[in-house]
Amino acid sequence: MGPFTDGWTEAEVEYVLQRGDPAELRYVPIVVGMGAADVDPQWAEDICLGLVGHPDETVRGNAVLGFGHIARTCRRLEVARVAPRIRAALADPSEYVRGQAEAAAGDLKVFLGVDVRRAGALT
């Protein structure tokens, strides 16, 4: 996917992050989110948190979606850190980001029992 092949490494992800090219960065949250169970899930979450405010809407939207992937693959997230970011993304000016936030909110609801639309609510 993008600059990554099967069997990607954390070092390859860090290299793409250092390069900072949005055309490559957009793949980072997807690969780390979907592969979070194979690496340190906290590292994957931190990567997504670092990209969620990116100026490029695809990078930003995929970072939000990465939270949903981590919730699905690992059944855990630091909800207190992530939920406000997903809530903010639900109101993002970009339709793409809002759509990815909807998907992530659904994943947190299904896999963690967290309704991100209600601050601090667990349902």
C-alpha angles and dihedrals in degrees: 000000000000110000092351131088129193108289095033117175134223088246090059090051091049090050092053090047090052092049089054097201107155090211087064099030092062089072097050099079091045096052095041092044095049092041096042093111089059095050134031104303089209090057090051091049091049090051091053091046089053092053101040092090096045116136092231109086095214093052090046094047093047090050089057091046088051088066089058091049091052091049090051099043100037104022090225143086136156091260094187089062099037106039095065089052092052091046090052091048090054086067097040116135089236117086089208093056092046090052093050089047090054089053092047092047089053092050092051090049094049101038103030103023090237122139102204091190089071112060108241093352121143115192 
